[in-house]
Amino acid sequence: MLKYILFAVLLVSVVYADDKENAQNFAECVGKVEVPTTVACAIDTSDEDCEAYMKLVSKGDDVDLDEFFKLHVKCYNNSAEETDDEECKTYFEAMADCSGQTIAFAFALLALIALIL
Protein backbone atom coordinates (compact mmCIF):
# COMPACT_ATOMS: atom_id res chain seq x y z
CA MET A 1 0.00 0.00 0.00
CA LEU A 2 2.81 2.40 0.90
CA LYS A 3 4.36 1.71 -2.49
CA TYR A 4 1.23 2.93 -4.27
CA ILE A 5 0.96 6.04 -2.10
CA LEU A 6 4.61 6.86 -2.83
CA PHE A 7 4.02 6.26 -6.52
CA ALA A 8 0.98 8.58 -6.51
CA VAL A 9 2.91 11.33 -4.72
CA LEU A 10 5.81 11.07 -7.14
CA LEU A 11 3.52 10.98 -10.15
CA VAL A 12 1.77 14.15 -9.00
CA SER A 13 5.20 15.73 -8.46
CA VAL A 14 6.15 14.93 -12.05
CA VAL A 15 2.91 16.24 -13.50
CA TYR A 16 3.09 19.47 -11.53
CA ALA A 17 6.86 20.01 -11.63
CA ASP A 18 7.81 23.56 -10.65
CA ASP A 19 7.97 25.67 -13.82
CA LYS A 20 10.18 28.23 -12.09
CA GLU A 21 12.77 25.57 -11.27
CA ASN A 22 12.63 24.22 -14.84
CA ALA A 23 13.16 27.74 -16.17
CA GLN A 24 16.14 28.18 -13.84
CA ASN A 25 17.66 24.86 -14.99
CA PHE A 26 17.15 25.97 -18.58
CA ALA A 27 18.81 29.35 -17.99
CA GLU A 28 21.81 27.73 -16.29
CA CYS A 29 22.21 25.24 -19.13
CA VAL A 30 21.99 27.91 -21.84
CA GLY A 31 24.54 29.98 -19.93
CA LYS A 32 27.03 27.11 -20.23
CA VAL A 33 26.61 26.68 -24.01
CA GLU A 34 29.60 27.96 -25.94
CA VAL A 35 28.47 30.41 -28.61
CA PRO A 36 30.41 30.17 -31.89
CA THR A 37 32.63 33.20 -32.49
CA THR A 38 33.92 32.44 -35.98
CA VAL A 39 30.57 32.04 -37.70
CA ALA A 40 27.05 33.41 -37.23
CA CYS A 41 24.59 30.62 -36.45
CA ALA A 42 20.90 31.34 -36.89
CA ILE A 43 18.01 28.95 -36.45
CA ASP A 44 16.14 27.94 -39.58
CA THR A 45 13.14 30.29 -39.48
CA SER A 46 11.59 28.56 -42.48
CA ASP A 47 11.19 25.44 -40.32
CA GLU A 48 7.64 25.03 -38.99
CA ASP A 49 8.77 24.29 -35.41
CA CYS A 50 11.21 27.22 -35.39
CA GLU A 51 8.53 29.57 -36.68
CA ALA A 52 6.18 28.47 -33.88
CA TYR A 53 9.07 28.76 -31.39
CA MET A 54 9.85 32.34 -32.47
CA LYS A 55 6.16 33.32 -32.21
CA LEU A 56 6.03 31.83 -28.72
CA VAL A 57 9.22 33.62 -27.64
CA SER A 58 7.90 36.94 -28.95
CA LYS A 59 4.88 36.65 -26.61
CA GLY A 60 7.09 37.62 -23.68
CA ASP A 61 6.04 36.63 -20.17
CA ASP A 62 2.79 34.89 -21.10
CA VAL A 63 4.39 31.61 -22.25
CA ASP A 64 3.44 28.01 -21.50
CA LEU A 65 6.80 26.55 -20.46
CA ASP A 66 5.94 22.99 -21.49
CA GLU A 67 5.17 24.17 -25.01
CA PHE A 68 8.26 26.41 -24.96
CA PHE A 69 10.61 23.55 -24.05
CA LYS A 70 9.03 21.22 -26.61
CA LEU A 71 9.37 23.74 -29.45
CA HIS A 72 12.85 24.81 -28.29
CA VAL A 73 14.18 21.26 -28.54
CA LYS A 74 12.48 20.57 -31.89
CA CYS A 75 13.66 23.85 -33.42
CA TYR A 76 17.29 23.50 -32.39
CA ASN A 77 17.41 19.80 -33.35
CA ASN A 78 15.96 20.63 -36.78
CA SER A 79 18.44 23.49 -37.21
CA ALA A 80 21.31 21.14 -36.27
CA GLU A 81 20.18 18.68 -38.93
CA GLU A 82 19.92 21.38 -41.61
CA THR A 83 23.27 23.12 -41.11
CA ASP A 84 26.49 22.09 -42.84
CA ASP A 85 28.74 24.01 -40.45
CA GLU A 86 30.13 21.76 -37.69
CA GLU A 87 30.51 24.62 -35.20
CA CYS A 88 26.87 25.63 -35.66
CA LYS A 89 25.77 21.99 -35.49
CA THR A 90 27.54 21.59 -32.12
CA TYR A 91 25.97 24.83 -30.87
CA PHE A 92 22.45 23.84 -31.98
CA GLU A 93 22.77 20.38 -30.42
CA ALA A 94 23.97 21.89 -27.13
CA MET A 95 21.03 24.32 -27.14
CA ALA A 96 18.60 21.46 -27.86
CA ASP A 97 19.96 19.59 -24.83
CA CYS A 98 18.83 22.49 -22.61
CA SER A 99 15.22 21.46 -22.11
CA GLY A 100 14.81 22.49 -18.48
CA GLN A 101 13.07 19.24 -17.64
CA THR A 102 15.77 17.65 -15.45
CA ILE A 103 13.66 17.80 -12.29
CA ALA A 104 10.66 16.14 -13.92
CA PHE A 105 12.90 13.39 -15.29
CA ALA A 106 14.38 12.72 -11.85
CA PHE A 107 10.92 12.42 -10.30
CA ALA A 108 9.78 10.14 -13.12
CA LEU A 109 12.77 7.89 -12.49
CA LEU A 110 11.97 7.76 -8.76
CA ALA A 111 8.34 6.95 -9.54
CA LEU A 112 9.45 4.08 -11.76
CA ILE A 113 11.70 2.72 -9.01
CA ALA A 114 8.84 2.99 -6.50
CA LEU A 115 6.56 1.06 -8.83
CA ILE A 116 9.13 -1.71 -9.33
CA LEU A 117 9.69 -2.12 -5.58
KASULLIN-V368893 format. One record per backbone hydrogen bond with DSSP energy under -1.0 kcal/mol. CO is the residue of the C=O (numbers start at 1). NH is the residue of the N-H. If there is no record, write none. Layout:
co->[CO;CO]
nh->[NH;NH]
This chain:
co->[1;2;3;4;5;6;7;8;9;10;11;12;14;18;19;20;21;22;23;24;25;26;27;29;43;44;47;48;49;50;51;52;53;54;57;61;64;65;66;67;68;69;70;71;72;73;74;75;76;77;78;79;85;86;87;88;89;90;91;92;93;95;97;101;102;103;104;105;106;107;108;109;110;111;112;113]
nh->[5;6;7;8;9;10;11;12;13;14;15;16;17;22;23;24;25;26;27;28;29;30;31;32;45;47;51;52;53;54;55;56;57;58;60;63;68;69;70;71;72;73;74;75;76;77;78;79;80;81;82;83;89;90;91;92;93;94;95;96;97;98;99;105;106;107;108;109;110;111;112;113;114;115;116;117]
